[in-house]
Amino acid sequence: MRRFVWRLQRVLDIKAKQEQIKTQELFAITEKLAQTRSNLLAQQQILRDILESIANENPRERLAKQEFFLRHSTATDERIRQLKASIHELEAKQKEKVAEVLKLRRFKESLERLREQAKRKYIEEQDKLEQKQMDEAATLNFAREGRQSVQDAEAENDIDLAVGLQENQR
């Protein structure tokens, strides 16, 4: 039987490669998102720890530390805002990549179903062709055997005639 060749195999291979690349990009974005969230949580925890330590100070020292904290808290607040914006942006990119991966996966899966259907059809056609060839061979063998038996019968008749003629001549 000939080897199955599907014309769209190259397209399927390309889509599979694209899916793999997009999946890797999605993993990279997800990893970066997790890291950014971790940084945000760390910044927030640092602020909580500082506020807690200031709250536990005695009132005279607490005022000076609160003033220092309030003067420099704008930088920390800005850092937290940047991290939140970065998280929001990464989440949007992540959703976009997930949509791209799912779109590619669905397309690839539909191509794989088409390939399986084509392969099944090809195998059925090859089986039919093989069956047809076996039927033709069987028909030829039957015809040969029939012809051979007719020739054998004719030869036997010829021998019987020859024997009969020889006996008549005696």
ABEGO torsion letter per residue (X at the ends): XBBBBBAAAAAAAAAAAAAAAAAAAAAAAAAAAAAAAAAAAAAAAAAAAAAAAAAABBAAAAAAAAAAAAAAAAAAAAAAAAAAAAAAAAAAAAAAAAAAAAAAAAAAAAAAAAAAAAAAAAAAAAAAAAAAAAAAAAAAAAAAAAAAAAAAAAAAAAAAAAAAAAAAAX
